[in-house]
Amino acid sequence: MIANAGMLVRGERFGEISEADLKQSFRVNALGPVLLTQALTPLLARGKRPRIVYLSSVLGSIASRDSFYVPSYCISKA
């Protein structure tokens, strides 16, 4: 299984992050993959070589950051 999904709050800047946007980013970008994997584990366990691959973004890399725009996305992807 390959999953590539996420949400980004466009135009968001540090100092202007809303609690609601931060919570929603974590629900989609961090909790969603964990809960999806948990739900699919019984089906994947039936396979010979089960694999789950999640694609992320360089914006989720703390080491690769040169700025801090769209902070909710970056934090939740890291």
Rosetta blueprint (number, residue, H / E / L):
1 M L
2 I E
3 A E
4 N L
5 A L
6 G L
7 M L
8 L L
9 V L
10 R L
11 G L
12 E L
13 R E
14 F L
15 G L
16 E L
17 I L
18 S L
19 E H
20 A H
21 D H
22 L H
23 K H
24 Q H
25 S H
26 F H
27 R H
28 V H
29 N H
30 A H
31 L H
32 G H
33 P H
34 V H
35 L H
36 L H
37 T H
38 Q H
39 A H
40 L H
41 T H
42 P H
43 L H
44 L H
45 A L
46 R L
47 G L
48 K L
49 R L
50 P L
51 R L
52 I L
53 V E
54 Y E
55 L L
56 S L
57 S L
58 V H
59 L H
60 G H
61 S L
62 I L
63 A L
64 S L
65 R L
66 D L
67 S L
68 F L
69 Y E
70 V L
71 P H
72 S H
73 Y H
74 C H
75 I H
76 S H
77 K H
78 A L
